[in-house]
Structures are given as structure tokens and as C-alpha cells.
Amino acid sequence: MLNLSKSKSENLFEKIKTAKDVTKLSIRYPNYDLEKYGPSFLNFGKLKSLFLQSKANSINIIPSDVGELKTLKQLEIINFSYQEFPKWILKGDLI
């Protein structure tokens, strides 16, 4: 499991480009815009479980690129606010 909780570096996705074998990823309270790094999630070709927790009242959005992860089976999200829930999550194979 790769835990990126409370990471303050926006460059963290550059550091983990070689993390192709990671199956579980946890990102809590990021101090950067997750959506900006959406394509970086595709580097996790074996990711099965993703936990994302944003700060309360933040404007973070779950990148739609996450929905393109073929191996992702579990997505846990906390403190993400939407006017309309992302359709890619609803039609996915996540359990």
C-alpha cells in the first residue's frame, strides 16, 4: 500500500511514476488539485483499491481518469462535494 496522506508536494505524482505494482493507494487531505493530476492515476496499472479523503469544504474533484483504471475494484471517497455525482462512478464496476 502506498500512503500519500498529508503530502504537501504537488510533485508527488512525478515521484511515483514507477509505482506500477501498487495495488492500494491512499491520499488524504491533499494540498493540491487532484483533478490536475488525473492522468497520473493511469500510472497505477495494477491499482485495485483507492481511498481519497479531501478536507471539508474543499473544492477537490475526483479525476475522471480514475474511472479508466481497469483493475480498480474499490473506491472510497470522503469530503468530496458535487452538485451532480460523477456518472463514470455510477456506471463502473466498483464494489
NUKOLNU-927299 format. One line per 3 residues: number of its first residue (from 1); for each residue x, y, z of N, C-alpha, C, O, CB. Coordinates in nm, 2 decimals, decimal comma. Glycine has a CB too. Layout:
<rs>
NUM = X:Y:Z:X:Y:Z:X:Y:Z:X:Y:Z:X:Y:Z  ...
</rs>
This chain:
<rs>
1 = 0,08:-0,12:0,00:0,00:0,00:0,00:0,09:0,12:0,00:0,19:0,13:0,07:-0,10:0,00:0,12  0,05:0,22:-0,08:0,12:0,35:-0,09:0,03:0,45:-0,02:-0,08:0,47:-0,07:0,16:0,39:-0,23  0,08:0,51:0,08:0,00:0,61:0,16:0,06:0,74:0,14:0,17:0,77:0,17:0,00:0,57:0,31
4 = -0,02:0,83:0,07:0,03:0,97:0,04:-0,05:1,07:0,13:-0,07:1,18:0,08:0,01:1,00:-0,10  -0,08:1,03:0,25:-0,16:1,12:0,34:-0,08:1,24:0,37:0,04:1,24:0,40:-0,20:1,04:0,46  -0,15:1,35:0,37:-0,10:1,48:0,41:0,03:1,52:0,33:0,11:1,60:0,38:-0,07:1,48:0,56
7 = 0,04:1,47:0,21:0,16:1,51:0,13:0,14:1,65:0,09:0,04:1,69:0,04:0,17:1,42:0,01  0,24:1,73:0,10:0,24:1,87:0,07:0,29:1,90:-0,07:0,28:2,01:-0,12:0,31:1,96:0,17  0,36:1,81:-0,13:0,42:1,83:-0,26:0,33:1,80:-0,37:0,28:1,69:-0,39:0,55:1,74:-0,26
10 = 0,32:1,90:-0,46:0,25:1,88:-0,59:0,33:1,79:-0,68:0,27:1,74:-0,78:0,22:2,01:-0,65  0,45:1,76:-0,65:0,54:1,68:-0,74:0,53:1,53:-0,70:0,60:1,45:-0,76:0,68:1,73:-0,73  0,44:1,50:-0,61:0,44:1,36:-0,56:0,41:1,26:-0,67:0,46:1,15:-0,67:0,35:1,34:-0,44
13 = 0,33:1,30:-0,76:0,29:1,21:-0,87:0,41:1,19:-0,97:0,42:1,08:-1,03:0,18:1,27:-0,95  0,50:1,29:-0,97:0,62:1,26:-1,05:0,71:1,16:-0,98:0,78:1,08:-1,05:0,70:1,40:-1,07  0,71:1,16:-0,85:0,80:1,07:-0,78:0,75:0,92:-0,78:0,82:0,83:-0,76:0,80:1,11:-0,63
16 = 0,62:0,90:-0,81:0,56:0,77:-0,81:0,53:0,71:-0,95:0,46:0,61:-0,96:0,44:0,77:-0,73  0,58:0,77:-1,05:0,56:0,72:-1,19:0,60:0,58:-1,20:0,55:0,51:-1,29:0,63:0,81:-1,29  0,70:0,54:-1,13:0,74:0,40:-1,14:0,67:0,30:-1,05:0,71:0,18:-1,04:0,89:0,39:-1,11
19 = 0,57:0,35:-0,98:0,49:0,26:-0,89:0,39:0,18:-0,96:0,27:0,18:-0,92:0,43:0,35:-0,78  0,43:0,10:-1,06:0,33:0,03:-1,14:0,27:-0,09:-1,06:0,17:-0,15:-1,11:0,40:-0,02:-1,26  0,34:-0,14:-0,96:0,29:-0,26:-0,89:0,20:-0,22:-0,77:0,16:-0,31:-0,69:0,41:-0,34:-0,84
22 = 0,18:-0,10:-0,74:0,09:-0,06:-0,63:-0,05:-0,10:-0,65:-0,11:-0,08:-0,76:0,10:0,10:-0,61  -0,11:-0,17:-0,55:-0,24:-0,22:-0,57:-0,34:-0,14:-0,48:-0,46:-0,14:-0,50:-0,25:-0,37:-0,53  -0,29:-0,08:-0,37:-0,37:0,00:-0,28:-0,30:0,14:-0,27:-0,18:0,15:-0,25:-0,38:-0,06:-0,14
25 = -0,39:0,25:-0,28:-0,34:0,38:-0,27:-0,43:0,46:-0,19:-0,55:0,46:-0,20:-0,33:0,45:-0,42  -0,37:0,54:-0,09:-0,45:0,62:0,00:-0,39:0,76:-0,01:-0,28:0,79:0,01:-0,44:0,57:0,14  -0,48:0,86:-0,04:-0,45:1,00:-0,04:-0,54:1,07:0,04:-0,66:1,08:0,02:-0,45:1,06:-0,19
28 = -0,49:1,13:0,15:-0,58:1,21:0,25:-0,53:1,35:0,26:-0,41:1,38:0,27:-0,57:1,14:0,38  -0,63:1,44:0,25:-0,60:1,58:0,27:-0,50:1,64:0,18:-0,40:1,71:0,23:-0,57:1,61:0,42  -0,51:1,62:0,05:-0,41:1,67:-0,04:-0,41:1,83:-0,04:-0,52:1,89:-0,03:-0,42:1,62:-0,18
31 = -0,30:1,89:-0,05:-0,29:2,03:-0,06:-0,27:2,08:-0,20:-0,20:2,18:-0,23:-0,17:2,09:0,03  -0,32:2,01:-0,29:-0,31:2,04:-0,43:-0,44:1,99:-0,50:-0,52:1,91:-0,44:-0,19:1,97:-0,50  -0,46:2,03:-0,62:-0,58:1,99:-0,70:-0,56:1,85:-0,76:-0,48:1,83:-0,85:-0,60:2,10:-0,81
34 = -0,64:1,76:-0,71:-0,63:1,62:-0,76:-0,66:1,61:-0,91:-0,60:1,53:-0,98:-0,72:1,53:-0,68  -0,76:1,69:-0,95:-0,80:1,68:-1,09:-0,69:1,72:-1,19:-0,68:1,66:-1,30:-0,92:1,77:-1,11  -0,60:1,81:-1,15:-0,49:1,85:-1,23:-0,40:1,73:-1,26:-0,33:1,72:-1,36:-0,41:1,96:-1,16
37 = -0,39:1,63:-1,17:-0,30:1,52:-1,18:-0,38:1,39:-1,23:-0,33:1,28:-1,21:-0,23:1,49:-1,05  -0,50:1,41:-1,28:-0,58:1,29:-1,32:-0,51:1,19:-1,41:-0,51:1,07:-1,38:-0,69:1,34:-1,40  -0,44:1,23:-1,52:-0,37:1,13:-1,60:-0,26:1,05:-1,52:-0,23:0,94:-1,56:-0,30:1,20:-1,71
40 = -0,21:1,11:-1,41:-0,11:1,04:-1,34:-0,16:0,92:-1,27:-0,08:0,82:-1,24:-0,05:1,13:-1,23  -0,29:0,91:-1,24:-0,35:0,79:-1,18:-0,34:0,67:-1,28:-0,34:0,56:-1,23:-0,50:0,82:-1,15  -0,33:0,70:-1,40:-0,32:0,59:-1,50:-0,18:0,52:-1,49:-0,17:0,41:-1,55:-0,34:0,64:-1,64
43 = -0,09:0,57:-1,42:0,04:0,50:-1,40:0,03:0,38:-1,31:0,11:0,30:-1,30:0,14:0,60:-1,34  -0,09:0,38:-1,23:-0,11:0,27:-1,14:-0,19:0,16:-1,21:-0,31:0,14:-1,19:-0,19:0,32:-1,02  -0,13:0,09:-1,30:-0,19:-0,01:-1,38:-0,25:-0,13:-1,31:-0,33:-0,21:-1,36:-0,10:-0,06:-1,49
46 = -0,20:-0,15:-1,18:-0,25:-0,27:-1,11:-0,33:-0,22:-0,98:-0,36:-0,31:-0,90:-0,13:-0,35:-1,06  -0,37:-0,10:-0,98:-0,44:-0,05:-0,86:-0,58:-0,11:-0,85:-0,66:-0,11:-0,94:-0,46:0,10:-0,88  -0,60:-0,17:-0,73:-0,73:-0,23:-0,70:-0,82:-0,15:-0,60:-0,94:-0,16:-0,61:-0,71:-0,37:-0,65
49 = -0,75:-0,08:-0,51:-0,82:0,00:-0,41:-0,77:0,14:-0,40:-0,65:0,16:-0,39:-0,81:-0,08:-0,27  -0,86:0,24:-0,40:-0,82:0,38:-0,39:-0,90:0,44:-0,29:-1,03:0,44:-0,29:-0,84:0,45:-0,53  -0,84:0,51:-0,19:-0,90:0,58:-0,08:-0,86:0,73:-0,10:-0,75:0,76:-0,10:-0,86:0,53:0,06
52 = -0,96:0,82:-0,12:-0,94:0,96:-0,13:-1,02:1,04:-0,03:-1,14:1,02:-0,02:-0,98:1,01:-0,27  -0,95:1,12:0,05:-1,02:1,20:0,15:-0,97:1,34:0,14:-0,85:1,37:0,15:-0,99:1,15:0,29  -1,07:1,43:0,11:-1,04:1,57:0,09:-1,07:1,64:0,22:-1,14:1,59:0,31:-1,12:1,63:-0,03
55 = -1,02:1,76:0,24:-1,05:1,85:0,35:-1,20:1,89:0,34:-1,25:1,90:0,23:-0,96:1,97:0,36  -1,27:1,90:0,45:-1,40:1,95:0,45:-1,41:2,09:0,38:-1,32:2,17:0,40:-1,46:1,96:0,59  -1,51:2,10:0,30:-1,54:2,23:0,23:-1,43:2,26:0,12:-1,41:2,37:0,08:-1,54:2,34:0,32
58 = -1,35:2,16:0,08:-1,25:2,19:-0,03:-1,32:2,18:-0,16:-1,44:2,13:-0,17:-1,14:2,08:-0,02  -1,25:2,22:-0,26:-1,31:2,22:-0,40:-1,25:2,10:-0,48:-1,26:2,10:-0,60:-1,29:2,35:-0,47  -1,19:2,01:-0,42:-1,12:1,90:-0,49:-1,23:1,81:-0,57:-1,34:1,79:-0,52:-1,04:1,81:-0,40
61 = -1,19:1,77:-0,68:-1,28:1,68:-0,77:-1,20:1,56:-0,80:-1,08:1,56:-0,82:-1,32:1,76:-0,90  -1,27:1,44:-0,79:-1,20:1,32:-0,83:-1,18:1,31:-0,98:-1,28:1,33:-1,05:-1,29:1,19:-0,78  -1,06:1,30:-1,02:-1,03:1,30:-1,17:-1,11:1,18:-1,24:-1,11:1,07:-1,19:-0,88:1,28:-1,19
64 = -1,17:1,21:-1,35:-1,24:1,11:-1,43:-1,14:1,00:-1,48:-1,19:0,89:-1,51:-1,31:1,17:-1,55  -1,01:1,03:-1,48:-0,91:0,93:-1,52:-0,92:0,81:-1,43:-0,88:0,70:-1,47:-0,77:1,00:-1,52  -0,96:0,83:-1,31:-0,97:0,72:-1,21:-1,06:0,61:-1,27:-1,04:0,49:-1,25:-1,01:0,77:-1,07
67 = -1,17:0,66:-1,34:-1,26:0,57:-1,39:-1,21:0,48:-1,51:-1,27:0,38:-1,55:-1,38:0,64:-1,44  -1,09:0,52:-1,56:-1,03:0,44:-1,67:-0,94:0,33:-1,61:-0,89:0,25:-1,69:-0,95:0,53:-1,75  -0,92:0,32:-1,48:-0,84:0,22:-1,43:-0,91:0,08:-1,43:-1,01:0,06:-1,37:-0,80:0,25:-1,28
70 = -0,86:-0,01:-1,52:-0,93:-0,13:-1,54:-0,93:-0,23:-1,42:-1,02:-0,31:-1,41:-0,86:-0,20:-1,66  -0,83:-0,22:-1,34:-0,82:-0,31:-1,22:-0,89:-0,26:-1,10:-0,90:-0,33:-1,00:-0,68:-0,34:-1,20  -0,93:-0,13:-1,10:-0,99:-0,07:-0,98:-1,12:-0,14:-0,94:-1,21:-0,14:-1,02:-1,01:0,08:-0,99
73 = -1,13:-0,19:-0,82:-1,25:-0,26:-0,77:-1,31:-0,19:-0,65:-1,43:-0,20:-0,62:-1,22:-0,40:-0,73  -1,23:-0,10:-0,58:-1,28:-0,04:-0,46:-1,24:0,11:-0,46:-1,12:0,14:-0,48:-1,23:-0,11:-0,33  -1,34:0,20:-0,45:-1,31:0,34:-0,44:-1,38:0,40:-0,32:-1,51:0,39:-0,31:-1,36:0,41:-0,57
76 = -1,31:0,45:-0,23:-1,36:0,51:-0,11:-1,34:0,66:-0,12:-1,22:0,70:-0,14:-1,31:0,45:0,02  -1,44:0,74:-0,10:-1,42:0,89:-0,11:-1,49:0,96:0,01:-1,60:0,92:0,05:-1,48:0,94:-0,24  -1,42:1,05:0,07:-1,47:1,13:0,18:-1,45:1,28:0,16:-1,34:1,32:0,12:-1,40:1,08:0,31
79 = -1,55:1,36:0,19:-1,55:1,50:0,18:-1,53:1,56:0,04:-1,46:1,66:0,02:-1,44:1,55:0,27  -1,59:1,49:-0,06:-1,59:1,55:-0,19:-1,73:1,59:-0,22:-1,83:1,52:-0,19:-1,54:1,44:-0,30  -1,75:1,72:-0,26:-1,88:1,77:-0,28:-1,91:1,79:-0,43:-1,83:1,85:-0,50:-1,90:1,90:-0,20
82 = -2,03:1,75:-0,47:-2,07:1,76:-0,61:-2,21:1,81:-0,62:-2,29:1,77:-0,54:-2,05:1,63:-0,69  -2,24:1,89:-0,72:-2,38:1,92:-0,75:-2,45:1,80:-0,81:-2,56:1,77:-0,79:-2,39:2,05:-0,84  -2,37:1,73:-0,89:-2,42:1,61:-0,96:-2,31:1,50:-0,94:-2,19:1,53:-0,98:-2,46:1,63:-1,11
85 = -2,35:1,38:-0,89:-2,25:1,28:-0,87:-2,19:1,23:-1,01:-2,27:1,22:-1,10:-2,31:1,16:-0,80  -2,06:1,21:-1,02:-2,00:1,18:-1,15:-2,05:1,05:-1,20:-2,06:0,94:-1,14:-1,85:1,16:-1,13  -2,10:1,05:-1,33:-2,16:0,94:-1,39:-2,06:0,82:-1,41:-2,10:0,71:-1,41:-2,22:0,98:-1,52
88 = -1,94:0,85:-1,43:-1,84:0,75:-1,45:-1,83:0,66:-1,33:-1,79:0,54:-1,34:-1,70:0,81:-1,48  -1,85:0,71:-1,21:-1,85:0,63:-1,09:-1,97:0,54:-1,09:-1,96:0,42:-1,05:-1,85:0,71:-0,96  -2,09:0,59:-1,12:-2,21:0,51:-1,12:-2,22:0,40:-1,21:-2,28:0,29:-1,19:-2,33:0,60:-1,14
91 = -2,15:0,41:-1,33:-2,16:0,30:-1,43:-2,04:0,21:-1,43:-2,02:0,13:-1,51:-2,17:0,36:-1,57  -1,95:0,23:-1,33:-1,83:0,15:-1,32:-1,86:0,01:-1,26:-1,97:-0,02:-1,22:-1,72:0,22:-1,25  -1,75:-0,06:-1,25:-1,76:-0,20:-1,19:-1,71:-0,20:-1,05:-1,68:-0,30:-0,99:-1,68:-0,30:-1,27
94 = -1,71:-0,08:-0,98:-1,66:-0,07:-0,85:-1,75:-0,14:-0,75:-1,88:-0,13:-0,77:-1,63:0,07:-0,81  -1,70:-0,21:-0,65:-1,78:-0,27:-0,55:-1,75:-0,21:-0,41:-1,81:-0,25:-0,31:-1,76:-0,42:-0,55
</rs>
